[in-house]
Amino acid sequence: MRNDLARRQYVGLARPAALGALLRLGPEPLSVCWSNPSRALHVTGVGIAGEGGGDVTWLSAVPLHAPPGPWFGGWAFAGQAWPGFDEERWILPEVLTWWDGARPWLAAFGPAGTSEEVLEQRLDAVREVEPFTGTLTARAVPGSQAEWKSRVDAALSAIAAGTFDKVVLARVIELESDRPIVERAVLKALEARHPQCWSFLVRGRGGQAFVGASPETLCEASGDSFATDALAGTAAGGQGGALLSSDKELREHRAVVEGIVESLTPFSLELSHPTTPAVKVLANVDHLFTPVRAKLKPGVRALEVARALHPTPAVAGRPRAEALAWLRANEGFERGWYAGAVGAMGPGGLTLAVALRSALISGSRAQVFVGAGIVAGSTAEAEWLETERKSKAMLPALGVHDV
């Protein structure tokens, strides 16, 4: 459901929490997690009080640092939703906990008319789950490198024929663990290893969990200010200098910047970005990075702009329509919410990350998704190695220790 089609009314009640750690919110499975340790952002939620969007009236005093959101969700890549996951979905958790910089807070939500007493009872029912114990051990099956080469060669042929300048090709690593995967433990590991990234959990209707730690901001918007990042061009950690002198990587990055500017221009009064990229250093790889900033036209809504912007050339290709058509015919699997958008929206604005460095977890099994941008000059071997490096963002958190 698109949130701009439903403006229902809800109520909320907030109070300080006694939780030792937000990832221990329970006893139910988490319905949402949204965090970025480098920004002191930590949010978890359980249950679902509402779907689709709406307005919240507080029955208590609003905390000085109100929670992000309080709507959380996003959408799939180019409409490719998995079973149990909508093409676009936004939820209001039944109970939300967040960190305000000094202490944790709890809030309970319900439809308009829900009494303060009922919300208090819901907060009283919150319990901490048991601490994470043991070490998960998992086996990963990376897929066929021969099939990957065939797809990269086909992409390069399409580029040579002028079908598109760039296409982003992805693959799946299948994983099975020796016991059920503890999603909270995965999130804890991702936050610790990737503190500059957007760690997230989105729960499907069938119980599956989509989790990840994305380095790429799709948008941060408030009022008429709209910010996004171009993140494309990849090298092994510590090799950022090589990125800045690589014609191939600079061309790949330039295509992303140009595509973002092209998408934002119809919505913007002002648009700016540096003329040369910087290097963004992550735990396992370096990327070329260009921030793009816009001032939106009067009456333009940030969510509308984000939908038009996504998928950017960083996860699809350029021109977008031709790249997406080729991917549907040749990629070999449904991306679902991988490379889609995840984040939070509410009175404070809209923040979305591109759902990268991610996995779909179901019991003791998981699928890890990785991709690489293909342009003229790419080789199947080099792009396979790039996806291997990117996989190391997720695999250790899932119990694969021989990476």
C-alpha positions in Angstrom: 0.0 0.0 0.0 1.3 3.4 -0.9 1.3 5.6 2.2 0.1 8.7 0.4 -3.3 6.9 -0.3 -4.1 6.4 3.4 -4.0 9.0 6.2 -5.5 7.2 9.1 -5.3 8.5 12.7 -3.3 6.8 15.5 -2.4 7.6 19.1 0.9 7.1 20.9 2.2 7.0 24.5 5.9 7.3 25.4 8.0 6.9 28.5 11.6 6.2 29.5 12.6 2.6 29.1 14.6 0.2 31.4 16.0 -1.9 28.6 19.7 -2.7 28.8 20.0 -2.9 25.0 17.4 -2.0 22.3 18.0 -5.2 20.4 16.6 -7.1 23.4 13.2 -5.5 23.0 10.7 -8.4 23.2 9.4 -10.9 23.7 8.1 -10.9 20.2 10.3 -11.0 17.1 11.4 -7.6 15.9 9.1 -6.1 13.2 11.6 -3.4 12.4 15.2 -2.3 13.1 16.7 1.0 11.8 20.1 2.1 13.1 23.2 4.1 12.2 25.7 4.0 15.2 27.8 6.8 13.7 24.8 9.1 14.1 23.7 7.7 17.5 20.6 6.4 15.8 19.1 3.1 17.2 15.5 2.1 16.7 13.8 -1.2 17.2 10.1 -2.2 17.1 7.8 -5.2 17.7 4.3 -5.8 16.4 2.2 -3.8 14.0 -0.2 -1.1 15.1 -1.0 0.2 11.6 0.0 0.0 7.9 0.0 2.4 5.0 0.7 5.7 6.7 -1.1 8.2 8.9 -0.9 10.8 11.7 0.0 10.1 15.3 -1.4 12.1 18.3 0.6 11.8 21.5 -1.4 11.0 24.7 1.8 11.8 26.7 4.2 14.6 26.4 6.3 14.3 23.3 10.0 13.4 24.2 12.5 16.1 23.5 14.1 13.7 21.0 11.1 12.1 19.3 11.6 8.8 17.6 12.6 8.6 14.0 9.6 7.7 11.8 7.5 6.5 13.4 6.6 4.8 10.1 9.2 2.3 8.8 9.4 0.3 5.6 10.2 1.0 1.9 9.8 -0.8 -1.4 11.2 -3.6 -3.6 13.6 -3.2 -6.5 11.6 -2.3 -9.7 8.4 -3.9 -8.4 10.1 -7.3 -7.9 8.5 -8.2 -4.5 9.2 -11.6 -2.9 6.3 -13.7 -1.6 5.3 -12.2 1.8 6.7 -8.8 0.9 4.6 -6.1 -0.7 6.0 -3.9 -3.5 5.8 -1.1 -1.0 5.0 -1.3 2.6 5.0 1.1 5.6 4.3 0.0 9.2 3.7 1.7 12.5 5.2 -0.7 15.2 3.0 -1.6 18.1 5.9 -0.9 20.4 8.9 1.2 19.5 12.1 1.8 21.4 14.9 4.3 20.6 17.9 6.0 22.0 17.7 9.8 22.5 21.4 10.3 23.2 21.1 10.0 27.0 18.6 7.1 27.7 16.3 4.7 25.9 12.6 5.4 25.4 9.6 3.2 24.7 6.4 4.1 22.9 3.2 2.2 22.3 0.9 3.0 19.4 -2.7 2.1 18.4 -5.6 3.3 16.2 -7.3 6.5 17.2 -9.6 5.8 20.2 -7.1 3.4 21.9 -7.1 4.3 25.6 -4.1 5.5 27.5 -4.6 2.5 29.8 -4.4 0.0 27.0 -1.1 1.6 25.8 0.3 1.5 29.3 -0.5 -2.2 29.5 1.3 -2.8 26.3 4.4 -1.0 27.5 4.2 -3.0 30.8 4.3 -6.2 28.7 7.7 -5.4 27.2 10.4 -7.9 28.3 14.0 -8.3 27.4 14.9 -11.3 25.4 17.8 -13.6 26.5 21.3 -12.4 25.7 22.8 -13.8 22.5 24.9 -16.9 23.2 27.0 -19.3 21.1 28.7 -19.0 17.7 26.7 -19.5 14.6 28.4 -21.7 12.0 27.2 -21.6 8.4 28.1 -22.9 5.0 27.9 -20.7 1.9 27.4 -21.8 -1.7 28.6 -18.9 -3.9 26.9 -19.9 -7.1 28.4 -20.7 -10.5 31.3 -18.5 -11.7 30.7 -19.8 -15.2 27.1 -18.5 -15.2 28.3 -15.2 -13.9 30.9 -14.9 -16.7 28.2 -15.7 -19.2 25.9 -12.9 -17.9 28.8 -10.4 -17.7 29.8 -11.2 -21.3 26.2 -10.8 -22.4 26.0 -7.4 -20.6 29.3 -6.3 -22.3 27.8 -7.3 -25.7 24.7 -5.2 -25.0 27.0 -2.2 -24.0 29.0 -2.6 -27.2 25.7 -2.6 -29.2 24.7 0.6 -27.6 21.8 -0.8 -25.6 23.0 1.0 -22.4 26.1 2.5 -21.0 26.0 0.6 -17.7 24.1 -2.2 -16.0 24.4 -3.5 -12.5 24.4 -7.3 -12.3 23.7 -9.1 -9.1 24.0 -12.7 -7.8 22.8 -14.8 -4.9 25.0 -16.7 -2.3 22.9 -19.4 -0.7 23.7 -20.1 3.0 22.7 -22.7 5.5 23.6 -22.6 9.2 23.8 -25.3 11.8 20.9 -23.8 13.8 18.2 -21.1 13.3 19.8 -17.7 12.5 19.3 -15.2 15.4 18.4 -12.0 13.6 19.2 -9.8 16.6 22.7 -11.3 16.7 23.1 -10.6 13.0 22.1 -7.0 13.5 24.3 -6.6 16.5 27.3 -7.9 14.5 26.5 -5.6 11.6 26.2 -2.5 13.8 29.6 -3.3 15.4 31.4 -4.0 12.2 29.8 -1.3 10.0 29.0 1.7 12.3 28.8 4.2 9.4 26.1 2.2 7.6 22.3 2.0 7.8 21.6 -1.3 9.6 18.0 -2.5 9.0 15.4 -5.3 9.4 12.2 -5.5 7.5 9.8 -8.3 8.4 7.8 -10.1 5.7 4.3 -11.3 6.3 5.4 -14.9 6.3 8.0 -14.3 9.1 11.1 -14.0 6.9 13.5 -11.2 7.8 15.3 -9.0 5.3 18.4 -7.6 7.1 21.5 -5.6 6.0 23.9 -2.8 6.6 23.8 -0.4 3.7 26.5 2.2 3.0 24.3 4.1 0.5 21.8 6.8 1.4 19.0 7.1 -1.1 17.7 10.3 0.5 17.6 12.4 3.6 14.8 15.0 3.2 13.2 17.6 5.4 11.1 20.5 4.3 12.3 21.5 0.8 15.8 20.1 1.4 16.7 16.8 -0.4 20.0 15.0 -0.1 21.2 11.9 -1.8 24.5 10.1 -2.5 26.2 8.8 -5.6 28.1 5.7 -4.5 29.7 3.7 -7.3 33.2 2.5 -8.2 34.7 -0.1 -5.9 38.1 -1.2 -4.8 39.5 -3.4 -2.0 39.9 -1.6 1.3 42.9 0.7 1.3 42.9 1.1 -2.5 40.9 4.3 -2.7 43.7 6.1 -4.4 43.5 3.7 -7.3 39.8 4.5 -7.7 40.5 8.1 -8.3 42.9 7.3 -11.1 40.9 4.5 -12.8 39.1 5.6 -16.0 36.8 2.6 -15.8 35.7 3.3 -12.2 35.4 7.1 -12.8 33.2 6.4 -15.8 31.0 4.1 -13.8 30.7 6.7 -11.0 30.0 9.5 -13.5 27.1 7.6 -15.0 25.5 7.4 -11.5 26.0 11.1 -10.8 24.5 12.1 -14.2 21.6 9.7 -13.7 20.7 11.1 -10.3 20.9 14.7 -11.6 18.7 13.8 -14.5 16.1 12.3 -12.1 16.1 15.2 -9.6 16.1 18.1 -12.1 12.3 18.1 -12.8 11.6 18.4 -9.0 14.3 20.9 -8.1 14.8 24.7 -7.9 18.5 24.2 -7.0 20.8 21.3 -7.5 24.5 21.0 -6.7 27.3 18.4 -6.3 31.1 18.4 -6.3 32.8 18.2 -9.7 35.1 15.4 -8.5 34.3 12.4 -6.3 35.8 11.6 -2.9 36.6 8.2 -1.5 34.3 6.6 1.1 36.2 4.1 3.3 34.2 1.2 4.7 35.2 -1.9 6.7 35.8 -4.1 3.7 35.8 -1.9 0.5 36.4 1.6 -0.7 33.9 3.4 -2.9 33.8 6.6 -5.0 31.4 9.0 -3.4 29.6 12.2 -4.5 27.0 13.9 -2.4 24.1 15.5 -4.4 22.0 18.2 -2.8 18.7 19.7 -4.0 16.1 22.3 -3.0 12.7 21.0 -4.0 10.0 23.1 -5.8 7.0 24.2 -3.8 4.5 21.5 -3.3 6.8 18.6 -4.2 6.8 15.8 -1.7 10.1 14.0 -0.8 8.5 10.6 -1.0 7.4 11.3 -4.6 11.0 12.4 -5.5 12.5 9.3 -3.8 10.2 7.0 -5.8 11.2 8.8 -9.1 14.9 8.7 -8.2 15.0 5.0 -7.4 16.4 2.8 -8.7 19.5 4.9 -9.4 22.2 3.9 -11.9 24.2 2.7 -8.9 21.9 -0.4 -8.6 20.2 -0.6 -12.0 22.1 1.0 -14.8 21.8 3.8 -17.4 19.7 4.5 -19.3 17.4 3.0 -16.6 14.6 1.6 -18.7 16.9 -0.3 -21.0 19.0 -1.6 -18.1 15.9 -2.8 -16.2 14.5 -4.5 -19.2 17.8 -6.3 -19.8 18.0 -7.4 -16.1 14.5 -8.8 -16.1 15.4 -10.9 -19.1 18.9 -11.9 -18.1 19.7 -11.6 -14.4 18.2 -15.0 -13.5 16.5 -14.3 -10.2 14.0 -11.9 -8.6 15.8 -9.2 -6.5 12.8 -8.6 -4.2 13.7 -5.9 -1.7 17.5 -6.3 -2.4 18.6 -3.0 -3.9 15.2 -1.5 -3.1 14.7 1.2 -0.5 14.4 0.9 3.3 14.0 3.5 6.0 11.8 5.8 8.1 9.3 8.6 7.5 7.3 10.9 9.7 6.9 14.6 10.7 10.7 15.0 10.9 11.2 14.0 7.3 12.1 11.0 5.2 15.3 9.0 5.4 15.9 6.0 3.1 18.9 3.8 2.4 19.4 1.7 -0.7 19.0 -1.9 0.6 22.5 -3.2 -0.2 24.9 -5.6 1.7 21.8 -7.6 2.7 20.3 -11.0 3.2 16.9 -12.7 3.3 16.7 -14.9 6.4 14.3 -17.8 6.9 15.0 -20.1 9.8 18.5 -21.6 9.3 18.8 -20.5 5.7 19.7 -17.2 4.1 20.3 -15.7 0.7 23.0 -13.1 0.5 22.8 -10.6 -2.4 25.8 -8.9 -4.0 26.2 -7.0 -7.2 28.6 -5.1 -9.4 28.3 -2.4 -12.1 29.2 -3.5 -15.6 30.6 -0.9 -18.0 32.9 -1.0 -21.0 36.2 -2.3 -19.8 34.7 -4.6 -17.1 35.8 -8.2 -16.9 33.9 -11.1 -15.4 36.8 -12.1 -13.2 37.3 -8.6 -11.7 33.5 -8.1 -11.1 33.3 -11.5 -9.4 36.1 -10.5 -7.1 34.2 -7.2 -6.4 31.1 -9.1 -5.4 33.2 -11.5 -3.2 34.6 -8.4 -1.4 31.1 -7.0 -0.9 29.8 -10.3 0.5 32.2 -10.0 3.4 30.0 -7.3 4.8 27.3 -9.9 5.5 28.8 -13.4 5.6 30.7 -13.2 9.0 27.5 -11.9 10.7 25.7 -14.9 9.4 28.3 -17.4 10.7 30.5 -17.9 7.6 33.9 -17.5 9.1 36.2 -18.7 6.3 36.0 -15.4 4.3 
